[in-house]
Amino acid sequence: MNITLGEFLLVSSILFSIGFFGVLLRKNLIVVLMGIEMMFAGVNLALVAFSRYFHLMDGMVLAFFVIIAGSAQVAAGLVLLVCFYQHSGSISADDLSD
């Protein structure tokens, strides 16, 4: 059984869409961070799929760096989230304007 490029891109777009709507529709900041990570996962899957389709390593290397950047982004986001929670006692995105 051979998985085609279109199937990879379909799963990638579904992952990206779920993450995108999670960022737009949720008010909990932890869920927003998880949505951003799902968007990164969708982009990474597309990069690896194109890399496999064209028999190049460039997409896989770029996906590796996106994973590293995503990890740093999550670490920084969680630090900011903990500081925000200590200051306001809430992790709701509505309280950010205060």
WOUR-V15637 format. One record per run of one state. SS is the DSSP state (H for helix, E for strand, - for the rest). FROM is the first residue (numbers start at 1). LEN is the number of residues. If there is no record, write none. Layout:
# WOUR-V15637
SS,FROM,LEN
SS,FROM,LEN
This chain:
# WOUR-V15637
-,1,4
H,5,21
-,26,2
E,28,1
H,29,26
-,55,3
H,58,31
-,89,3
E,92,1
H,93,5
-,98,1
